[in-house]
Amino acid sequence: MTGKVKLAYVVSHPIQYQAPLLRRIAQEPDIDLTVFFGSDFSVRGYKDEGFGVDVKWDVPLLEGYRHEFLPVLRDNATVGVATPLNYGILKRLRGGRGESPFDLLWVHGYATVNSLHAMLAAKSLGIPVLLRGDMWLKDRPRSKSKLAAKALFFHALKNLVDGVLPVGTLNAEYWSHHFGNDLPQFLMPYAVDNDYFQQRSREAEQGRGRLLKELNLDPSRPVILFASKLQTRKRCTDLIAAYNNLSPAPGVEPHPYLVIVGDGEERAALERQAAETGFSGVRFCGFRNQSELPAFFDIASVFVLPSRHEPWGLIVNEVMNAGRAVILSDDCGCQPDLISDGVEGCVFPVGDVEALTAALRTVLATPETAAQMGQRGLERIRTWSFEEDIHSLRQAIAQLTRKIVA
C-alpha cells in the first residue's frame, strides 16, 4: 500500500450533476483525482437541444477539483459519437517529466471515440479501466443484425474494461447481460448532492408565499409538479390528459393545480392541449435553472415523471430531498431503486393515462397521504448519496490497484 492513488476521469464536458461528486472525491486524502474534459461548452453556455433555449448553469461546474481540457480536434458544443473529439490523453495518462503515470482510469460512457481512445490508451500503458454509464436493457427495438453487432462490440470492449460502476439495479443488469458475471461490479449509486438540495428546500419555505403569488396559486389547493424537458419522450401530454381526468364533473375545474417547469419542442403543443381543457389551473413556467428548482419542489404536493425510456431521472433524487411524493412511469431507470408503488409515491405503466389518473387520486387522496409518502422518500434518498459513491469507488480502487484501503 502506497497510501495514494492517481485517478484519471475522462468525460465529455462539465456536467452540473457530476461537479459536486467530483468535489467530494477530491476531498479524499488518498485519492489524487484529475478530470479530463473534452469540451467546455457547458461552462461557456450553449443551446440545449432538449430545452430548446440557451443554457448557462448557475451552479459551479469547475470548482473544488483538479481538471484539464484536452486539446481539441472537433467541438460543436454537443455530445455525439465523434464530438467532442480530442487528442493527448495517452501522453497525460503516461505522465510528463517528473510525473508518475496514472494508476487508474475511470471513463463515463463507452459509445464515443473519446471514450474508446482513452480506454485503448490506458490498456497500452497497463492502466486498469473503470466504466460507468446509465444504460439499461429495455430499449427501442433492434434488428437481429444490430443485436449481433452489439454483442461483438461488447465482446471486444470487455478486453478494455477491468470493472464497472453500476448506477442502479437496471444498469447492473445491463452490464451483467453484456459483460457476464465475471467482470467486477461496484455499485456507485446515481446520486445528487443531497445536503445541497435538502438545505435549499428548507430555505425555499421562507419564499413560498412569493412564488405562490407569482404563479397566482391558492395555497389551499394541492400542486402537481412536472419539471423536465418538454420533449415527446417525457410524455407530459399524458400528465395533462390525466389532469383533465381529475375533473369531478364535465366543465368543473380539478382541485389541484398543474405546474409545468421546463421548455422544449413540445411546449406549444402542450399549451394548446392545456388550453383545450378549458381549465385555468395549469401553469407553464419555462426553463428554470438548477438553483431555482427547490422553490418549485417546496410548493408541490406530488412530483410526476411520466417519461418513456428515461435512463435514470436525477430530478427524482432532487425532489425526494424536498420530502415530496413522486409518481413515476415504470420506464424510468431510477424506479426500482428509489420509488416503490404505494410507499414513496406510485408507479404506473408508461403511456397508461388511466393508471396515471388513478395514481394521482391515490397520492392526493388527503394531504397526509402525500406528506407521508414524501417523508418516506426523504428517508430512502438519505441512503442513496455521495457517501455510498465514495465507498464503492474506494472498493474499486483498492481491488484494482492495491494502493489504498477500501
Buried (B, 14 or more C-beta within 10 A) or exposed (E): EEEEBBBBBBBBBBBBBBBBBBBBBBEBEBBBBBBBBBBBBBBEEBEBEBBBEEBEBEBEBBEBBEBEBBEBBEBEBBBEEEBBBBEBBBEBBBEEEEEEBBBBBBBBBBEBBBBBBBBBBBBEBEBBBBBBBBBBEEEEEEEEEEEEEEEEEBEEBBEBBBBBBBBBBBBBBBBBEBBEEEBBBBBBBBBBBBEBBBEBBEEBEEBEEEBBEEBEBEEEEBBBBBBBBBBEBBBBBBBBBBBBBBBEEEEEBBEBBBBBBBBBBBBEEBBEBBEEBEBEBBBBBEBBEBEBBBBBBBBBBBBBBBBBBBBBBBBBBBBBBBBBBBBBBBBBBBBBBBBBBEBBBBBBEBEBBEBBBBBBEBBBEEEEBBBBBBBBBBEBBEEBBBBBBBBBBBBBBBBBBEBBEE
